[in-house]
Amino acid sequence: MSRLIPPSVSKIMVRNQFLTLLSAFLLLILFTKASPQEQPIPFVPSPMPVVDRMLELAEVKRDDVVYDLGSGDGRIVIQAAKKYGAKGVGIDLDPKLVELAQAKALEEGVSHLVEFHAGDALTVDISGATVVTLYMFRWFNNQMRPKLQRLKPGTRIVAHDFDVEGWPPTKVEYLPENLAGPDDFGQPRTLYLWKIEGRPSPP
Ligand SMILES: C[S@@+](CC[C@H](N)C(=O)[O-])C[C@H]1O[C@@H](n2cnc3c(N)ncnc32)[C@H](O)[C@@H]1O
């Protein structure tokens, strides 16, 4: 059969096949890069009344280790240390925010309880957490899901405004828009809580 096709035509066919494959590959890259599911997550701090409610919902105690994934200026772990004496770890992609969080922790007198690291929170070891807080887009929460579900029994996870696809929360709480008082022109918030099932191991 191939002997019936002149060499010039066969060359064109190979070239066309190559071009088709190349454009399919480029389209795949373009789609993956441009996917709104993986939009970069900017620094937008949780208002302090929301932070307080997240920590209450997680029932943070002195013996907890609170991990905030995408810790921004460090307010969640710093508040957990100040209010409850809990240890904390904050991870943020932005080294400048990590420096800011470290300076704030020093200022607030809790630098012996908390630590902040620059890096991609998707790749860090969070197995030491007993509480995880998230104010991250859903695509991030979805990618974290397998790691979150492997955390120790008794671990609580609280997410601000963005849930985890296909993982029904233990509790959902709606916060009113004027949470910080009549001067707060904020928007209503939703908090999601998950509890990792099983009997917590003794400290
Ligand atoms: C919406 S802010 C939340 C800040 C803080 N957790 C709070 O609730 O106030 C999200 C933060 O996540 C950081 N971030 C985005 N992608 C990240 C990633 N893959 N790993 C670690 N931090 C990330 C951003 O730099 C930003 O500071």
The ligand as an SDF file (V2000), in Angstrom:
LIG
                    3D

 27 29  0  0  0  0  0  0  0  0999 V2000
   -6.4050   35.1320   50.7940 C   0  0  0  0  0  0  0  0  0  0  0  0
   -4.7980   35.2660   51.5120 S   0  0  0  0  0  0  0  0  0  0  0  0
   -5.1000   34.5860   53.1230 C   0  0  0  0  0  0  0  0  0  0  0  0
   -4.1570   35.1300   54.1910 C   0  0  0  0  0  0  0  0  0  0  0  0
   -4.4300   34.5980   55.6080 C   0  0  0  0  0  0  0  0  0  0  0  0
   -4.5170   33.1700   55.6450 N   0  0  0  0  0  0  0  0  0  0  0  0
   -5.7090   35.1770   56.1490 C   0  0  0  0  0  0  0  0  0  0  0  0
   -6.7290   34.4520   56.1640 O   0  0  0  0  0  0  0  0  0  0  0  0
   -5.7080   36.3700   56.5020 O   0  0  0  0  0  0  0  0  0  0  0  0
   -3.9490   33.9340   50.6350 C   0  0  0  0  0  0  0  0  0  0  0  0
   -2.4520   33.8890   50.8480 C   0  0  0  0  0  0  0  0  0  0  0  0
   -1.9570   32.6990   50.2700 O   0  0  0  0  0  0  0  0  0  0  0  0
   -0.6910   32.9270   49.6760 C   0  0  0  0  0  0  0  0  0  0  0  0
   -0.5090   31.8560   48.6810 N   0  0  0  0  0  0  0  0  0  0  0  0
   -1.0560   31.7310   47.4540 C   0  0  0  0  0  0  0  0  0  0  0  0
   -0.7250   30.5590   46.8880 N   0  0  0  0  0  0  0  0  0  0  0  0
    0.0510   29.9040   47.7920 C   0  0  0  0  0  0  0  0  0  0  0  0
    0.7020   28.6380   47.8090 C   0  0  0  0  0  0  0  0  0  0  0  0
    0.6320   27.7770   46.7650 N   0  0  0  0  0  0  0  0  0  0  0  0
    1.4130   28.3020   48.9080 N   0  0  0  0  0  0  0  0  0  0  0  0
    1.5290   29.1490   49.9550 C   0  0  0  0  0  0  0  0  0  0  0  0
    0.9410   30.3590   49.9920 N   0  0  0  0  0  0  0  0  0  0  0  0
    0.1980   30.7330   48.9350 C   0  0  0  0  0  0  0  0  0  0  0  0
   -0.7810   34.3370   49.1510 C   0  0  0  0  0  0  0  0  0  0  0  0
    0.5020   34.9200   49.0450 O   0  0  0  0  0  0  0  0  0  0  0  0
   -1.6560   35.0250   50.2320 C   0  0  0  0  0  0  0  0  0  0  0  0
   -0.8570   35.6180   51.2060 O   0  0  0  0  0  0  0  0  0  0  0  0
  1  2  1  0
  2  3  1  0
  2 10  1  0
  3  4  1  0
  4  5  1  0
  5  6  1  0
  5  7  1  0
  7  8  2  0
  7  9  1  0
 10 11  1  0
 11 12  1  0
 11 26  1  0
 12 13  1  0
 13 14  1  0
 13 24  1  0
 14 15  1  0
 14 23  1  0
 15 16  2  0
 16 17  1  0
 17 18  1  0
 17 23  2  0
 18 19  1  0
 18 20  2  0
 20 21  1  0
 21 22  2  0
 22 23  1  0
 24 25  1  0
 24 26  1  0
 26 27  1  0
M  CHG  2   2   1   9  -1
M  END
$$$$
